[in-house]
Amino acid sequence: MFDSDFETARLPRGDYAPLLSQLDGLLAGEADLGANAANLAALAFHALPDINWLGCYWLRGDTLVVGAFQGRPACTRIALGQGVCGTAAARRETVIVEDVHAFPGHIACDPASRSEIVVPLIRGDRLLGVLDVDSPLPARFDARDRTGLEAMAARLLAASGEAPPLP
Ligand code: SME
C-alpha cells in the first residue's frame, strides 16, 4: 500500500504521477478526512522539492482553522478573504503567488516562505477548506503544480467523509 522509500525521495518538479499513485494507496479504505489530510500532508511534504510548509485549513463559519500540516507552526485562524488562503477560499479558485511579499495582505507564518499556492477544497457547492503549500523559492509553483495539487485535493475529498469535528 505504501512504499516507505518513496517518502525520502524528492520528485522532479512538476511530476505528480508517482505522488498521486502513492496517495491513492494511502487513501484506500479510509474515509476519515482529518486522517487522510494528515497522510496527504506528510506524503506531499516529503516528496515535493523546494517547499517549507504544506497543509490544510478547514472552514469553520467564516474562518479557516489550521488542520493537518507539515512544516513550522502556522497561524491558527485566517478570516475568509484574508491572506492567500482566505483569498483562494473566498474566490473558490486556486491562487498562485510568485512573490508573497508583493501580495497585499499576505500572512507570513514562516518568514522563509517566498511563494505560495492555495487550492480550495470544495465538495459539490460546499467549501470545506484549502490546501496550502509554501516554498522558500520565489515563483516555485506553476500550472503543473496547480493541476497536480488540484488532483490531490479531488482525491482527498472523493475518498473522505466530513471535515473533522471541532474538539
Ligand atoms: N501565507 C498564508 C498563511 C498560511 S501559512 O502560509 C501556513 C496566507 O497568506 O494566507
Backbone and ligand atoms as CSV (ligand in chain L), in Angstrom:
chain,resi,resn,atom,element,x,y,z
A,1,MET,N,N,0.827,-1.202,0.000
A,1,MET,CA,C,0.000,0.000,0.000
A,1,MET,C,C,0.856,1.245,0.000
A,2,PHE,N,N,1.999,1.170,0.684
A,2,PHE,CA,C,2.836,2.364,0.737
A,2,PHE,C,C,4.309,1.991,0.641
A,3,ASP,N,N,4.990,2.643,-0.260
A,3,ASP,CA,C,6.413,2.380,-0.466
A,3,ASP,C,C,7.204,3.320,0.453
A,4,SER,N,N,7.815,2.759,1.501
A,4,SER,CA,C,8.456,3.618,2.502
A,4,SER,C,C,9.663,4.351,1.934
A,5,ASP,N,N,10.270,3.833,0.864
A,5,ASP,CA,C,11.393,4.547,0.253
A,5,ASP,C,C,10.925,5.836,-0.410
A,6,PHE,N,N,9.659,5.823,-0.851
A,6,PHE,CA,C,9.119,6.975,-1.575
A,6,PHE,C,C,9.182,8.234,-0.724
A,7,GLU,N,N,8.954,8.038,0.572
A,7,GLU,CA,C,8.838,9.194,1.457
A,7,GLU,C,C,10.118,10.023,1.505
A,8,THR,N,N,11.242,9.384,1.303
A,8,THR,CA,C,12.503,10.105,1.420
A,8,THR,C,C,13.021,10.588,0.069
A,9,ALA,N,N,12.320,10.214,-1.014
A,9,ALA,CA,C,12.796,10.584,-2.350
A,9,ALA,C,C,12.012,11.785,-2.864
A,10,ARG,N,N,12.711,12.869,-3.170
A,10,ARG,CA,C,12.044,14.037,-3.736
A,10,ARG,C,C,11.747,13.792,-5.198
A,11,LEU,N,N,10.572,14.237,-5.640
A,11,LEU,CA,C,10.184,14.064,-7.041
A,11,LEU,C,C,10.742,15.208,-7.871
A,12,PRO,N,N,10.958,14.960,-9.171
A,12,PRO,CA,C,11.312,16.081,-10.050
A,12,PRO,C,C,10.170,17.089,-10.062
A,13,ARG,N,N,10.492,18.355,-10.230
A,13,ARG,CA,C,9.470,19.396,-10.302
A,13,ARG,C,C,8.385,19.054,-11.300
A,14,GLY,N,N,7.147,19.168,-10.891
A,14,GLY,CA,C,6.020,19.012,-11.803
A,14,GLY,C,C,5.575,17.587,-12.037
A,15,ASP,N,N,6.302,16.613,-11.510
A,15,ASP,CA,C,5.942,15.210,-11.748
A,15,ASP,C,C,5.076,14.714,-10.601
A,16,TYR,N,N,3.767,14.791,-10.797
A,16,TYR,CA,C,2.831,14.415,-9.739
A,16,TYR,C,C,2.314,12.991,-9.863
A,17,ALA,N,N,2.621,12.316,-10.978
A,17,ALA,CA,C,2.041,10.982,-11.195
A,17,ALA,C,C,2.407,9.998,-10.078
A,18,PRO,N,N,3.684,9.905,-9.674
A,18,PRO,CA,C,4.002,8.968,-8.588
A,18,PRO,C,C,3.329,9.356,-7.269
A,19,LEU,N,N,3.208,10.654,-7.053
A,19,LEU,CA,C,2.591,11.141,-5.814
A,19,LEU,C,C,1.103,10.781,-5.767
A,20,LEU,N,N,0.428,10.939,-6.898
A,20,LEU,CA,C,-0.998,10.602,-6.956
A,20,LEU,C,C,-1.201,9.104,-6.749
A,21,SER,N,N,-0.309,8.322,-7.292
A,21,SER,CA,C,-0.403,6.879,-7.117
A,21,SER,C,C,-0.208,6.493,-5.651
A,22,GLN,N,N,0.788,7.095,-5.015
A,22,GLN,CA,C,1.027,6.831,-3.592
A,22,GLN,C,C,-0.156,7.305,-2.749
A,23,LEU,N,N,-0.709,8.447,-3.126
A,23,LEU,CA,C,-1.851,8.976,-2.369
A,23,LEU,C,C,-3.040,8.022,-2.459
A,24,ASP,N,N,-3.293,7.494,-3.640
A,24,ASP,CA,C,-4.392,6.535,-3.790
A,24,ASP,C,C,-4.214,5.361,-2.832
A,25,GLY,N,N,-2.976,4.897,-2.693
A,25,GLY,CA,C,-2.710,3.793,-1.772
A,25,GLY,C,C,-2.993,4.174,-0.335
A,26,LEU,N,N,-2.612,5.380,0.029
A,26,LEU,CA,C,-2.824,5.831,1.409
A,26,LEU,C,C,-4.300,6.031,1.729
A,27,LEU,N,N,-5.070,6.469,0.729
A,27,LEU,CA,C,-6.476,6.787,0.972
A,27,LEU,C,C,-7.381,5.561,0.904
A,28,ALA,N,N,-6.882,4.509,0.288
A,28,ALA,CA,C,-7.721,3.329,0.056
A,28,ALA,C,C,-8.265,2.779,1.369
A,29,GLY,N,N,-9.587,2.665,1.464
A,29,GLY,CA,C,-10.221,2.044,2.625
A,29,GLY,C,C,-10.350,2.948,3.835
A,30,GLU,N,N,-9.980,4.228,3.714
A,30,GLU,CA,C,-10.090,5.135,4.868
A,30,GLU,C,C,-10.938,6.344,4.474
A,31,ALA,N,N,-11.944,6.663,5.284
A,31,ALA,CA,C,-12.864,7.749,4.957
A,31,ALA,C,C,-12.762,8.930,5.914
A,32,ASP,N,N,-11.851,8.882,6.883
A,32,ASP,CA,C,-11.737,9.989,7.840
A,32,ASP,C,C,-10.943,11.121,7.181
A,33,LEU,N,N,-11.615,12.245,6.980
A,33,LEU,CA,C,-10.991,13.348,6.248
A,33,LEU,C,C,-9.771,13.901,6.979
A,34,GLY,N,N,-9.852,13.994,8.299
A,34,GLY,CA,C,-8.713,14.509,9.064
A,34,GLY,C,C,-7.505,13.592,8.948
A,35,ALA,N,N,-7.748,12.296,9.073
A,35,ALA,CA,C,-6.655,11.327,8.957
A,35,ALA,C,C,-6.077,11.328,7.547
A,36,ASN,N,N,-6.946,11.363,6.557
A,36,ASN,CA,C,-6.469,11.349,5.178
A,36,ASN,C,C,-5.696,12.624,4.842
A,37,ALA,N,N,-6.165,13.748,5.363
A,37,ALA,CA,C,-5.449,15.003,5.130
A,37,ALA,C,C,-4.066,14.968,5.785
A,38,ALA,N,N,-3.978,14.353,6.954
A,38,ALA,CA,C,-2.690,14.247,7.645
A,38,ALA,C,C,-1.705,13.416,6.828
A,39,ASN,N,N,-2.184,12.317,6.280
A,39,ASN,CA,C,-1.291,11.487,5.466
A,39,ASN,C,C,-0.942,12.170,4.147
A,40,LEU,N,N,-1.907,12.870,3.559
A,40,LEU,CA,C,-1.596,13.628,2.346
A,40,LEU,C,C,-0.490,14.644,2.628
A,41,ALA,N,N,-0.617,15.360,3.746
A,41,ALA,CA,C,0.374,16.391,4.081
A,41,ALA,C,C,1.759,15.776,4.272
A,42,ALA,N,N,1.812,14.665,4.985
A,42,ALA,CA,C,3.118,14.031,5.224
A,42,ALA,C,C,3.720,13.521,3.925
A,43,LEU,N,N,2.885,12.881,3.106
A,43,LEU,CA,C,3.368,12.342,1.831
A,43,LEU,C,C,3.911,13.456,0.936
A,44,ALA,N,N,3.090,14.466,0.717
A,44,ALA,CA,C,3.469,15.504,-0.242
A,44,ALA,C,C,4.613,16.372,0.276
A,45,PHE,N,N,4.625,16.633,1.583
A,45,PHE,CA,C,5.684,17.491,2.137
A,45,PHE,C,C,7.051,16.869,1.912
A,46,HIS,N,N,7.127,15.548,2.046
A,46,HIS,CA,C,8.423,14.891,1.898
A,46,HIS,C,C,8.759,14.554,0.454
A,47,ALA,N,N,7.757,14.636,-0.432
A,47,ALA,CA,C,8.016,14.267,-1.829
A,47,ALA,C,C,8.263,15.480,-2.726
A,48,LEU,N,N,7.605,16.590,-2.445
A,48,LEU,CA,C,7.726,17.745,-3.333
A,48,LEU,C,C,9.013,18.510,-3.028
A,49,PRO,N,N,9.762,18.865,-4.053
A,49,PRO,CA,C,11.006,19.597,-3.813
A,49,PRO,C,C,10.761,21.076,-3.522
A,50,ASP,N,N,11.632,21.662,-2.730
A,50,ASP,CA,C,11.661,23.108,-2.511
A,50,ASP,C,C,10.375,23.660,-1.905
A,51,ILE,N,N,9.878,22.976,-0.890
A,51,ILE,CA,C,8.744,23.536,-0.156
A,51,ILE,C,C,9.094,23.540,1.340
A,52,ASN,N,N,8.477,24.454,2.083
A,52,ASN,CA,C,8.757,24.526,3.512
A,52,ASN,C,C,7.508,24.422,4.383
A,53,TRP,N,N,6.330,24.369,3.747
A,53,TRP,CA,C,5.090,24.192,4.528
A,53,TRP,C,C,4.042,23.617,3.586
A,54,LEU,N,N,3.268,22.677,4.103
A,54,LEU,CA,C,2.159,22.110,3.299
A,54,LEU,C,C,1.098,21.611,4.265
A,55,GLY,N,N,-0.140,22.037,4.048
A,55,GLY,CA,C,-1.194,21.552,4.930
A,55,GLY,C,C,-2.548,22.121,4.588
A,56,CYS,N,N,-3.512,21.777,5.436
A,56,CYS,CA,C,-4.906,22.161,5.216
A,56,CYS,C,C,-5.365,23.183,6.245
A,57,TYR,N,N,-6.258,24.032,5.812
A,57,TYR,CA,C,-7.077,24.830,6.722
A,57,TYR,C,C,-8.527,24.418,6.464
A,58,TRP,N,N,-9.304,24.262,7.538
A,58,TRP,CA,C,-10.717,23.877,7.414
A,58,TRP,C,C,-11.609,25.072,7.716
A,59,LEU,N,N,-12.674,25.194,6.933
A,59,LEU,CA,C,-13.596,26.318,7.121
A,59,LEU,C,C,-14.507,26.058,8.316
A,60,ARG,N,N,-14.488,26.967,9.293
A,60,ARG,CA,C,-15.375,26.927,10.461
A,60,ARG,C,C,-16.137,28.252,10.482
A,61,GLY,N,N,-17.389,28.241,10.054
A,61,GLY,CA,C,-18.120,29.507,9.927
A,61,GLY,C,C,-17.490,30.309,8.810
A,62,ASP,N,N,-17.005,31.514,9.145
A,62,ASP,CA,C,-16.339,32.315,8.113
A,62,ASP,C,C,-14.829,32.419,8.375
A,63,THR,N,N,-14.295,31.426,9.079
A,63,THR,CA,C,-12.876,31.427,9.427
A,63,THR,C,C,-12.232,30.110,9.007
A,64,LEU,N,N,-11.012,30.200,8.488
A,64,LEU,CA,C,-10.225,28.998,8.193
A,64,LEU,C,C,-9.389,28.676,9.424
A,65,VAL,N,N,-9.458,27.424,9.865
A,65,VAL,CA,C,-8.729,26.983,11.054
A,65,VAL,C,C,-7.720,25.926,10.628
A,66,VAL,N,N,-6.497,26.069,11.109
A,66,VAL,CA,C,-5.443,25.172,10.642
A,66,VAL,C,C,-5.753,23.716,11.000
A,67,GLY,N,N,-5.442,22.828,10.054
A,67,GLY,CA,C,-5.617,21.391,10.261
A,67,GLY,C,C,-4.277,20.695,10.124
A,68,ALA,N,N,-4.311,19.500,9.561
A,68,ALA,CA,C,-3.084,18.718,9.426
A,68,ALA,C,C,-2.091,19.435,8.524
A,69,PHE,N,N,-0.846,19.495,8.963
A,69,PHE,CA,C,0.178,20.125,8.135
A,69,PHE,C,C,1.546,19.580,8.492
A,70,GLN,N,N,2.511,19.910,7.640
A,70,GLN,CA,C,3.926,19.655,7.892
A,70,GLN,C,C,4.653,20.982,7.699
A,71,GLY,N,N,5.593,21.238,8.560
A,71,GLY,CA,C,6.338,22.500,8.483
A,71,GLY,C,C,6.352,23.167,9.837
A,72,ARG,N,N,6.803,24.414,9.863
A,72,ARG,CA,C,6.839,25.149,11.129
A,72,ARG,C,C,5.423,25.493,11.591
A,73,PRO,N,N,5.257,25.717,12.904
A,73,PRO,CA,C,3.928,26.106,13.403
A,73,PRO,C,C,3.371,27.293,12.616
A,74,ALA,N,N,2.058,27.242,12.379
A,74,ALA,CA,C,1.437,28.241,11.496
A,74,ALA,C,C,0.372,29.023,12.235
A,75,CYS,N,N,-0.083,30.127,11.608
A,75,CYS,CA,C,-1.178,30.874,12.210
A,75,CYS,C,C,-2.410,29.971,12.260
A,76,THR,N,N,-3.137,30.071,13.352
A,76,THR,CA,C,-4.230,29.133,13.612
A,76,THR,C,C,-5.478,29.480,12.821
A,77,ARG,N,N,-5.810,30.763,12.756
A,77,ARG,CA,C,-7.071,31.171,12.128
A,77,ARG,C,C,-6.831,32.248,11.073
A,78,ILE,N,N,-7.527,32.106,9.955
A,78,ILE,CA,C,-7.451,33.077,8.858
A,78,ILE,C,C,-8.878,33.385,8.421
A,79,ALA,N,N,-9.240,34.661,8.420
A,79,ALA,CA,C,-10.601,35.038,8.009
A,79,ALA,C,C,-10.765,34.863,6.504
A,80,LEU,N,N,-11.966,34.481,6.094
A,80,LEU,CA,C,-12.264,34.409,4.657
A,80,LEU,C,C,-11.938,35.751,4.020
A,81,GLY,N,N,-11.227,35.707,2.903
A,81,GLY,CA,C,-10.862,36.941,2.209
A,81,GLY,C,C,-9.531,37.502,2.638
A,82,GLN,N,N,-8.947,36.955,3.714
A,82,GLN,CA,C,-7.660,37.460,4.204
A,82,GLN,C,C,-6.521,36.561,3.738
A,83,GLY,N,N,-5.387,37.169,3.442
A,83,GLY,CA,C,-4.214,36.400,3.063
A,83,GLY,C,C,-4.440,35.618,1.773
A,84,VAL,N,N,-3.463,34.791,1.444
A,84,VAL,CA,C,-3.584,33.984,0.226
A,84,VAL,C,C,-4.626,32.887,0.427
A,85,CYS,N,N,-4.620,32.301,1.626
A,85,CYS,CA,C,-5.581,31.226,1.908
A,85,CYS,C,C,-7.017,31.737,1.861
A,86,GLY,N,N,-7.251,32.844,2.560
A,86,GLY,CA,C,-8.601,33.394,2.599
A,86,GLY,C,C,-9.066,33.900,1.246
A,87,THR,N,N,-8.120,34.354,0.434
A,87,THR,CA,C,-8.462,34.820,-0.918
A,87,THR,C,C,-8.870,33.645,-1.801
A,88,ALA,N,N,-8.085,32.568,-1.767
A,88,ALA,CA,C,-8.421,31.383,-2.572
A,88,ALA,C,C,-9.760,30.804,-2.123
A,89,ALA,N,N,-9.993,30.823,-0.812
A,89,ALA,CA,C,-11.252,30.298,-0.289
A,89,ALA,C,C,-12.426,31.163,-0.737
A,90,ALA,N,N,-12.274,32.474,-0.622
A,90,ALA,CA,C,-13.367,33.376,-0.994
A,90,ALA,C,C,-13.652,33.313,-2.488
A,91,ARG,N,N,-12.578,33.207,-3.295
A,91,ARG,CA,C,-12.771,33.133,-4.754
A,91,ARG,C,C,-13.178,31.734,-5.208
A,92,ARG,N,N,-12.932,30.751,-4.329
A,92,ARG,CA,C,-13.161,29.339,-4.670
A,92,ARG,C,C,-12.372,28.936,-5.906
A,93,GLU,N,N,-11.154,29.445,-5.986
A,93,GLU,CA,C,-10.274,29.047,-7.086
A,93,GLU,C,C,-8.833,29.043,-6.605
A,94,THR,N,N,-8.017,28.237,-7.292
A,94,THR,CA,C,-6.605,28.139,-6.923
A,94,THR,C,C,-5.906,29.467,-7.148
A,95,VAL,N,N,-5.086,29.859,-6.173
A,95,VAL,CA,C,-4.299,31.091,-6.286
A,95,VAL,C,C,-2.822,30.732,-6.216
A,96,ILE,N,N,-2.063,31.191,-7.189
A,96,ILE,CA,C,-0.608,31.033,-7.190
A,96,ILE,C,C,0.004,32.412,-6.985
A,97,VAL,N,N,0.887,32.524,-5.996
A,97,VAL,CA,C,1.555,33.797,-5.707
A,97,VAL,C,C,3.048,33.608,-5.920
A,98,GLU,N,N,3.584,34.306,-6.919
A,98,GLU,CA,C,5.008,34.143,-7.237
A,98,GLU,C,C,5.899,34.803,-6.195
A,99,ASP,N,N,5.431,35.929,-5.631
A,99,ASP,CA,C,6.212,36.654,-4.626
A,99,ASP,C,C,5.265,37.071,-3.507
A,100,VAL,N,N,5.348,36.364,-2.396
A,100,VAL,CA,C,4.387,36.639,-1.319
A,100,VAL,C,C,4.536,38.063,-0.770
A,101,HIS,N,N,5.735,38.629,-0.890
A,101,HIS,CA,C,5.932,39.991,-0.375
A,101,HIS,C,C,5.161,41.020,-1.208
A,102,ALA,N,N,4.823,40.644,-2.426
A,102,ALA,CA,C,4.098,41.559,-3.308
A,102,ALA,C,C,2.592,41.311,-3.270
A,103,PHE,N,N,2.148,40.326,-2.466
A,103,PHE,CA,C,0.718,40.015,-2.397
A,103,PHE,C,C,0.100,40.809,-1.250
A,104,PRO,N,N,-0.833,41.716,-1.552
A,104,PRO,CA,C,-1.433,42.516,-0.481
A,104,PRO,C,C,-2.139,41.621,0.541
A,105,GLY,N,N,-1.776,41.797,1.794
A,105,GLY,CA,C,-2.444,41.041,2.852
A,105,GLY,C,C,-1.880,39.668,3.103
A,106,HIS,N,N,-0.781,39.333,2.427
A,106,HIS,CA,C,-0.169,38.028,2.683
A,106,HIS,C,C,0.101,37.873,4.176
A,107,ILE,N,N,-0.190,36.682,4.700
A,107,ILE,CA,C,0.034,36.408,6.126
A,107,ILE,C,C,1.300,35.582,6.239
A,108,ALA,N,N,2.315,36.137,6.870
A,108,ALA,CA,C,3.615,35.462,6.962
A,108,ALA,C,C,3.646,34.578,8.202
A,109,CYS,N,N,3.493,33.273,7.993
A,109,CYS,CA,C,3.606,32.329,9.105
A,109,CYS,C,C,5.061,31.924,9.270
A,110,ASP,N,N,5.683,31.511,8.191
A,110,ASP,CA,C,7.104,31.166,8.195
A,110,ASP,C,C,7.812,32.231,7.363
A,111,PRO,N,N,8.696,33.016,7.985
A,111,PRO,CA,C,9.344,34.095,7.234
A,111,PRO,C,C,10.178,33.595,6.058
A,112,ALA,N,N,10.464,32.293,6.026
A,112,ALA,CA,C,11.233,31.739,4.911
A,112,ALA,C,C,10.400,31.646,3.632
A,113,SER,N,N,9.092,31.691,3.751
A,113,SER,CA,C,8.238,31.496,2.569
A,113,SER,C,C,8.382,32.651,1.590
A,114,ARG,N,N,8.557,32.326,0.312
A,114,ARG,CA,C,8.681,33.352,-0.739
A,114,ARG,C,C,7.587,33.241,-1.793
A,115,SER,N,N,7.087,32.014,-2.019
A,115,SER,CA,C,5.983,31.855,-2.967
A,115,SER,C,C,5.006,30.830,-2.398
A,116,GLU,N,N,3.816,30.799,-2.984
A,116,GLU,CA,C,2.739,30.021,-2.342
A,116,GLU,C,C,1.690,29.630,-3.366
A,117,ILE,N,N,1.066,28.480,-3.129
A,117,ILE,CA,C,-0.106,28.075,-3.920
A,117,ILE,C,C,-1.166,27.581,-2.948
A,118,VAL,N,N,-2.395,28.009,-3.186
A,118,VAL,CA,C,-3.509,27.588,-2.335
A,118,VAL,C,C,-4.634,27.052,-3.217
A,119,VAL,N,N,-5.055,25.817,-2.923
A,119,VAL,CA,C,-6.113,25.134,-3.677
A,119,VAL,C,C,-7.337,25.016,-2.777
A,120,PRO,N,N,-8.488,25.522,-3.214
A,120,PRO,CA,C,-9.693,25.354,-2.386
A,120,PRO,C,C,-10.147,23.908,-2.365
A,121,LEU,N,N,-10.683,23.488,-1.226
A,121,LEU,CA,C,-11.229,22.136,-1.077
A,121,LEU,C,C,-12.748,22.275,-1.117
A,122,ILE,N,N,-13.331,21.891,-2.241
A,122,ILE,CA,C,-14.762,22.109,-2.479
A,122,ILE,C,C,-15.426,20.783,-2.802
A,123,ARG,N,N,-16.486,20.488,-2.051
A,123,ARG,CA,C,-17.279,19.280,-2.341
A,123,ARG,C,C,-18.657,19.734,-2.784
A,124,GLY,N,N,-19.012,19.387,-4.036
A,124,GLY,CA,C,-20.269,19.898,-4.574
A,124,GLY,C,C,-20.187,21.408,-4.639
A,125,ASP,N,N,-21.107,22.096,-3.943
A,125,ASP,CA,C,-21.013,23.560,-3.902
A,125,ASP,C,C,-20.541,24.042,-2.529
A,126,ARG,N,N,-20.011,23.125,-1.737
A,126,ARG,CA,C,-19.637,23.467,-0.352
A,126,ARG,C,C,-18.132,23.591,-0.199
A,127,LEU,N,N,-17.685,24.750,0.275
A,127,LEU,CA,C,-16.269,24.967,0.559
A,127,LEU,C,C,-15.930,24.340,1.911
A,128,LEU,N,N,-15.005,23.384,1.903
A,128,LEU,CA,C,-14.606,22.724,3.156
A,128,LEU,C,C,-13.357,23.335,3.758
A,129,GLY,N,N,-12.489,23.883,2.915
A,129,GLY,CA,C,-11.222,24.436,3.403
A,129,GLY,C,C,-10.297,24.690,2.243
A,130,VAL,N,N,-9.001,24.698,2.535
A,130,VAL,CA,C,-7.997,24.907,1.487
A,130,VAL,C,C,-6.794,24.007,1.758
A,131,LEU,N,N,-6.068,23.736,0.678
A,131,LEU,CA,C,-4.760,23.087,0.764
A,131,LEU,C,C,-3.728,24.149,0.414
A,132,ASP,N,N,-2.795,24.382,1.311
A,132,ASP,CA,C,-1.828,25.485,1.182
A,132,ASP,C,C,-0.415,24.910,1.102
A,133,VAL,N,N,0.380,25.399,0.152
A,133,VAL,CA,C,1.773,24.968,0.042
A,133,VAL,C,C,2.656,26.209,-0.091
A,134,ASP,N,N,3.717,26.264,0.711
A,134,ASP,CA,C,4.662,27.385,0.696
A,134,ASP,C,C,6.025,26.900,0.227
A,135,SER,N,N,6.758,27.799,-0.416
A,135,SER,CA,C,8.123,27.491,-0.850
A,135,SER,C,C,9.076,28.603,-0.421
A,136,PRO,N,N,10.306,28.249,-0.096
A,136,PRO,CA,C,11.305,29.288,0.187
A,136,PRO,C,C,11.865,29.920,-1.082
A,137,LEU,N,N,11.465,29.407,-2.262
A,137,LEU,CA,C,11.943,29.956,-3.530
A,137,LEU,C,C,10.875,30.836,-4.159
A,138,PRO,N,N,11.253,31.960,-4.749
A,138,PRO,CA,C,10.259,32.745,-5.478
A,138,PRO,C,C,9.786,31.985,-6.714
A,139,ALA,N,N,8.538,32.215,-7.089
A,139,ALA,CA,C,7.959,31.631,-8.316
A,139,ALA,C,C,8.169,30.119,-8.388
A,140,ARG,N,N,8.000,29.436,-7.283
A,140,ARG,CA,C,8.216,27.988,-7.238
A,140,ARG,C,C,7.090,27.220,-7.944
A,141,PHE,N,N,5.866,27.768,-7.959
A,141,PHE,CA,C,4.707,26.987,-8.405
A,141,PHE,C,C,4.212,27.444,-9.779
A,142,ASP,N,N,3.822,26.458,-10.592
A,142,ASP,CA,C,3.328,26.765,-11.931
A,142,ASP,C,C,2.072,25.946,-12.226
A,143,ALA,N,N,1.691,25.911,-13.490
A,143,ALA,CA,C,0.448,25.230,-13.876
A,143,ALA,C,C,0.503,23.735,-13.569
A,144,ARG,N,N,1.711,23.151,-13.615
A,144,ARG,CA,C,1.807,21.720,-13.287
A,144,ARG,C,C,1.462,21.487,-11.820
A,145,ASP,N,N,1.881,22.398,-10.961
A,145,ASP,CA,C,1.543,22.280,-9.537
A,145,ASP,C,C,0.051,22.477,-9.322
A,146,ARG,N,N,-0.507,23.432,-10.041
A,146,ARG,CA,C,-1.958,23.649,-9.922
A,146,ARG,C,C,-2.705,22.363,-10.280
A,147,THR,N,N,-2.357,21.779,-11.423
A,147,THR,CA,C,-3.035,20.558,-11.865
A,147,THR,C,C,-2.804,19.418,-10.877
A,148,GLY,N,N,-1.561,19.258,-10.456
A,148,GLY,CA,C,-1.222,18.157,-9.562
A,148,GLY,C,C,-1.864,18.290,-8.199
A,149,LEU,N,N,-1.810,19.485,-7.630
A,149,LEU,CA,C,-2.388,19.679,-6.292
A,149,LEU,C,C,-3.913,19.658,-6.333
A,150,GLU,N,N,-4.503,20.162,-7.416
A,150,GLU,CA,C,-5.967,20.066,-7.542
A,150,GLU,C,C,-6.384,18.599,-7.657
A,151,ALA,N,N,-5.580,17.796,-8.329
A,151,ALA,CA,C,-5.892,16.361,-8.432
A,151,ALA,C,C,-5.765,15.694,-7.067
A,152,MET,N,N,-4.759,16.092,-6.289
A,152,MET,CA,C,-4.619,15.532,-4.942
A,152,MET,C,C,-5.819,15.920,-4.084
A,153,ALA,N,N,-6.225,17.170,-4.179
A,153,ALA,CA,C,-7.371,17.649,-3.396
A,153,ALA,C,C,-8.636,16.887,-3.782
A,154,ALA,N,N,-8.828,16.669,-5.073
A,154,ALA,CA,C,-10.027,15.953,-5.533
A,154,ALA,C,C,-10.034,14.522,-5.010
A,155,ARG,N,N,-8.878,13.877,-5.021
A,155,ARG,CA,C,-8.795,12.504,-4.500
A,155,ARG,C,C,-9.073,12.480,-3.004
A,156,LEU,N,N,-8.519,13.442,-2.282
A,156,LEU,CA,C,-8.751,13.510,-0.834
A,156,LEU,C,C,-10.244,13.599,-0.534
A,157,LEU,N,N,-10.937,14.493,-1.237
A,157,LEU,CA,C,-12.357,14.692,-0.949
A,157,LEU,C,C,-13.198,13.527,-1.431
A,158,ALA,N,N,-12.797,12.919,-2.540
A,158,ALA,CA,C,-13.559,11.776,-3.053
A,158,ALA,C,C,-13.465,10.581,-2.108
A,159,ALA,N,N,-12.330,10.445,-1.439
A,159,ALA,CA,C,-12.102,9.278,-0.579
A,159,ALA,C,C,-12.682,9.463,0.820
A,160,SER,N,N,-12.960,10.703,1.206
A,160,SER,CA,C,-13.217,11.009,2.613
A,160,SER,C,C,-14.624,11.515,2.866
A,161,GLY,N,N,-15.013,11.444,4.136
A,161,GLY,CA,C,-16.313,11.952,4.561
A,161,GLY,C,C,-16.210,13.401,4.983
A,162,GLU,N,N,-16.888,13.724,6.066
A,162,GLU,CA,C,-16.975,15.106,6.531
A,162,GLU,C,C,-15.654,15.616,7.103
A,163,ALA,N,N,-15.547,16.926,7.216
A,163,ALA,CA,C,-14.387,17.531,7.856
A,163,ALA,C,C,-14.338,17.125,9.327
A,164,PRO,N,N,-13.144,17.056,9.908
A,164,PRO,CA,C,-13.053,16.646,11.302
A,164,PRO,C,C,-13.827,17.609,12.212
A,165,PRO,N,N,-14.532,17.078,13.209
A,165,PRO,CA,C,-15.315,17.947,14.086
A,165,PRO,C,C,-14.420,18.798,14.983
A,166,LEU,N,N,-14.945,19.897,15.425
A,166,LEU,CA,C,-14.215,20.712,16.399
A,166,LEU,C,C,-14.124,19.929,17.709
A,167,PRO,N,N,-13.014,20.060,18.427
A,167,PRO,CA,C,-12.891,19.334,19.691
A,167,PRO,C,C,-13.916,19.851,20.703
L,1,SME,N1,N,0.592,32.607,3.922
L,1,SME,C1,C,-0.764,32.207,4.198
L,1,SME,C2,C,-0.945,31.879,5.646
L,1,SME,C3,C,-0.800,30.451,5.968
L,1,SME,S1,S,0.794,29.975,6.060
L,1,SME,O1,O,1.493,30.225,4.806
L,1,SME,C4,C,0.928,28.419,6.519
L,1,SME,C5,C,-1.731,33.279,3.772
L,1,SME,O2,O,-1.320,34.373,3.409
L,1,SME,O3,O,-2.928,33.022,3.803
